Amino acid sequence: MKKVVLAYSGGLDTSCCVAWLKEKGFDVITYTADLGQELDFTPLKKKARDCGVSEVYVQDLKKRFLQDFVFPALEAGAIYEAKYPLATALGRPLIAEGLVEVAHKNKAGYIAHGCTGKGNDQVRLEVCVASLDKRLKVIAPLREWNLKTREEEIKYARAHHIEVAATKGSPYSTDLNLWGRSIECGVLEDPGQEPPEDVYQLTKDPLKCAGKPAYLTVEFSKGIPVKLNGRKLEAVSLIAKLNKLAGDCAVGRIDMIENRLVGIKSREIYEAPAAVVLHLAHNELESLVLDKQTLQFKRIVAEKYAQLVYNGLWHSPLKGALDRFVEQTQKNVSGLVRLKLYKGSCICVGRTSPHSLYKKELATYEKGDKFDKSAAEGFIKIWGLPYQK
């Protein structure tokens, strides 16, 4: 019997995929990567076995996800279209690695996923799988079956005695990991309609937040966050705690019209409390320690880096080259950033670093000013020379 390794979340799409693949004569093996979904994986494993899956793999990759995928993107300043911190996109290449490893272990010739035919994740997974082992064939049930709506999927699942959380009254499609949560479908497909409060889970309603600001500090070492409020924490704990602190202040809600890789515009809702705070803090620290030319060029690199990640080109030569550039820029990105959070806003109110390029004696207008103002006249004449008429 042909073996297929299915990227399995236990949700509506992948639950239906198990039944569909078995109907096609496949021996189905499921693979689930724990990237911080906050799930109890015991019922997920049971559900997979109840559906007739032959092998069930669940792998805890939270630490590696942050160290090898999230933090490099944070160091790069990678935010897609100035809003999306790439939470889902960063998880896909790691999931692809796991799928390939399990396929090799079980001598499976096929990989399957529950991505839609007009989404980005199908591209990310399939391109990454091909980069790792082009011999593996990919099956995408949602591109092949005749189930056209989520309502039809729900009926299919019930006909096959599969329990699913989605209902006609709550048809949202979500994805969650430590770096953020994405929500789509249902009423969110109307870009003119305000998202209902029930779509949010990681962030409080701003109207119900505390009546006074919350202050916090983040300390970085060579571009990586290592301390939160003065306490040294390992990566997973730091991100989890920051998600809670920022989420309680309603920080991290993102509502955007996004340009998908496949050529369509999509209305996307994201929650990314820790990501929003850390990107802002990291950017503020870089402004303090990087020279002007490096800082300005790095902003260009950040945009390209985000596009490569979003477009599923994690293993591309260009992304690898940009990683080397980013690594060089982070050598002096160490220091402390103080932030003020209040009812959905997050602003930097202080930053310090042993590598600061800020010199008060040159910037001040008060006593102690050492800036040579007499040099300004000649500088202006030379600077403006090409533009004189």
N, C-alpha and C positions, 0 to 999 in steps of 0.2 A: 504494500500500500504506500502511496506517495505521502511523504511527510511535509507538513507546513508549520512554520513557527509564526504564531499570530501575536502581534502587539496588542495586549489585552488590558483593558481598564475595568472591565466588569460593568460598564455602562450599556446603554441601549444599543449603540452601533456595534460594538465588539461582541456583545452577547448574541446579537443576530448573526454576526459573522461566523461564530462557532457553528451554529446550526446550519448555515448556508454552506460552509466548507465541508462539513460532514456529509451533507446531501450530495456534494460533488465528488465524494469518495476519498476525501483526505483524512489522514491521521493527523489530528490537530494537537499541537503543542502550544501552550500559551506562555508568553513572557511579559512580566510586569516589572517596570523599574520604579522603585520607591524614590521619588525626587522631592518628597515632602508633601504628599497629597493628604496627609493626616487621615489615612484610612486604616481600618482594622483589616488586615489582609487575610485573616483566618476565614471569614465568610466569603471573601473573594475567591480563595482557593477552593472552598467547598462548592461554590457556585460553578466554577469552571469544571470541576470533576463531575458534578451533577449533570452538566451538559454533555458529558462523554469525552472530555479532553483526556488524552493519554498521559501527558506530563504537564506539570504546572511549575513554572519558575517565577520566583519573586526575588528581586535583588535590591538590597539597600545601597543606593548610590548617592545619597544626600551629600556626603562629604566630598566625594569626587565631583559631583555636579557643581558645587560651589567653587572648589579649588581650580578645576581644570576648564570650566566653561563660563560660569557666572563672573568670577573675579577677573579673568582676562578681558571680558567684555566691559566690566566696570572700569578697569584700568584704561581701556581704549576710549571710554566715554560713549559707548555705542548705544544710541537711542534712535529707533527708526522713526523717521519723519517727525523728529523733535518731540515725540510723545511716548512711544512704546518702548519699554525697557527690554523687550525681547524674551520674556520669561518662557513662553512656549517654544519659541524658535531655538533657544539655547538648549532645551531639553532633548530635542529631536536627534541631533547627532550622537548623543550619548545612548539614547534608546536604540538607535540603529546599530551601534557597536554591540550592545547586548544581544540583539536579535541575531546578528551574524555569529557571535560566539556560541549561542545556543544551537543555531542551525549546524554549525561545524561539529559540535559535541554530539548531536543526535543524527548526523549524516542526513540532514533534511536538505532538499533541493529547492524549497520554496520559502518565501517570506510573505506574510500577509499583514494588512493594516486596515483600520476602520476609518480612514480619512475620506472625505468627500471628494468628488471629482472636480470641484471648483475651488478647493481650499489650497492653502500654502503647504500644509504638513505632508501631503502626498509627495510633493516635490522634495521637501527636505529629507524625508525618510528614504525615498527611492534613490536620490542622488548620493546620499551618504552610504547606503547599502552597496551601490554599484562601485563607489570609491574604495570600499573595503573588500568586496568580492563580486566582481561583475558576472560570475557564473550563476549566482543565485537568481532565481526568477521571482518576480513580485506579483502577487495577486491582490487586487483592490476590489473587494466585493461591492462596495458602494458605487463603483463605476460600472459594475456589470449587472447587478440585480435589477429587478423591476419595481422595487420599493421606492416610490417617488417622494413621499413625505414622511415626517416623523410619526404621524398618526398611523400610516401604513406599517411602519416598523414596529410600533407598539402592538398592533394587531398580529403581526407575524410572530413577535416574541411570545405573546400570550398563546397563540396557536401551538407553539413549540414548548409550552410550559416553562417559559423563562421569566423570572421575576425581574422587573426593571423599575428604576426609581422615577423615570420620566412619565408624565401623565399629560393629557390634553390640556389641563389647567396650568401646568408648569413645564413648558416645552423647551426650556433653556438648554443650550449645549455649553458645557463648562470644561475648563482644564485648569488644574491647580498644581503648582509646585512651590518650593520655598521662595522663589523669586517673584511670584505673582500668580494672579488668577485671571483667566479670560472668560467672558460670557458673551454668547451670541444666540441668535434665533428668537422666535416669538415676536413680541411687540417691539423688540430692539431693532428689527429690520426696517422700522419707520424712522429715518434719521431726523425727522422733525418732532418726534415725541420724546419727552423727558423719560429717562429710565425709571421704572418703578423702584421703590426703595427695597423691594424684596430681592432684587438681583444682587445686592451687595451682601457679602458675608465677612470680609476682612476689615471693613471700615465702618465706623459708626456714622449715623446720620449727623451731619454738622450741627443741626439744630438741637441735638441731644448730647452734645459734647460738653465737657467741663467749661465753666464760665470764665476761666482764667488760662493763660498760656502755659504750656509745658516746655521746659528747657531740657535739652540733652546734649551730651558731647560724644563725638566719635573720634577715635584716634586711629590714624593710619600709619603703617610701616611699609615703605616702598610701594605705595599704591593700594595696599590691602588693609581693610578694616580689621583691627585687632582688639580694640577696647571700646566698650559702650558704657558711658557714665563712669569712666575711670576704672572699670572692672575688665580685666583681660578674660576673653571668652573664646572658645573654639568656634569655628565658622558657623556650624549649624545652629548652635545656641545663640550666637550673636544675631543672626538673621531672624530667627524665630522670635527673640525678645524684641527686636526692633520692629518687626511686623506688628506685634501687639501694641507697643508704645505708640507708634505712628498711626496705626489703625484706629486706636481709641481717640485720636485727635482728628479723625476723618481725612488724614493725609494719604494720598495714593490713588484717588479715583481718577480714571482717565476715560474720556468719551471722545472718540475720534472717527473721522472718515478716513479709512486706510486704503492705500493703493496696493492691492494684492499682486503677487507675482504673476498670477494667471491673467491679469489684464482687466480686472473689474474693481470697482470701488466697493468697500464693505464698511458698514457701521460696526465698530468694535467697542466693547466696554472692557476695561481692565481695572484690576485692583492690584497695586504694587507698592504697599507702604514702605517697606525697607528699601526697595529699589529706588523709589523717588527720593528718599532722604539721602541715601548713600551716593547717588549720582550728583545731587546738588552739593553735598559736602566734599566729595572728591574733586569736583570742578572748582570749588572755592579754594581748596588747598593747592591745586595746580596753578591757579591764578597767582598765588603767593610765591611759588618756588620755581616755576618755569620761566625762562627768558621769553621775550616777546615773540621772536621768530618761531621758536619751538612750539609755544602755546598756540599761535595762530595756525601753524601748519597742522598741528595735532587735531584741531577742530575739523579740518578737512578730512584727515584720516579717520576720525570718529564717524563721520557720516558714511564714508565708504565701507568701513568695517561693519556698521550696522546693516547696510544694504547686503553685504556678503552673507552675514548670519541669517538675515531675514529670508534671503533667496536660496538658502540651503547649501551654500558653498563653503561650509566649514573646513573642508579638506582641500580647498583650492590653493594653488601656489601663491596667489596674491594675498590671501588671508594669512598664510604662513609668514610671508614677508612683512606684512603689517604688524604681526605679533612681535617680530624682532625689533621693529622700530618702537613700538609701545613699551617693550621691556626696557629699552634704553632711557626712555623719558621718565620712568618711574623710580629711578635710583634715589632721587631726592624728594619724592612725594611722601614725606613723613611729617606728621604733626597732628595737631588737635583742632577740631572744628566744633564750634558751639552753635546750636540751632534752636530756633523758637518755633513751636508748633501750636497752632490755634485754629480750630474749626475749619480744617481743610487746607490751611496754608502752612508752608514750611519755608522759613527764611534763615539765612546765615546771619548771626549776630557777632561772630568773632572767629578768628583763625590765627594760629601760631605755629611756627615751625623753626627748628634749628637751621634749616636751609633757606629761610626766607630771603628773598631778594629785595624786599621792601626796606628802604632806608629812611627813617624819620627825618634825619638831618638834611636829606635832599628834598623831601616832600613837604616839610612844614613851612608855614607862613609865619611862624612865631619865632621867638628867640632861639638861637642855635642853628638857624638856617645856614647851610654850607654850599648851597647851589650857586654857581658862578653866573649870575644874571648878565654879566657883561659879555658873555660869549653868545648870548641869544641873538643879538643883531646880526652878526656874521653868519650864524647858522641859518637864520631866516632867509638871508640873501642868497646863499648857496642852494638851499632847499627849494626856493621858489624860482631859481634861474631858468629852468626849462619852460616855465609857464608865463614868462614875461612877454609882452607884446610891444 
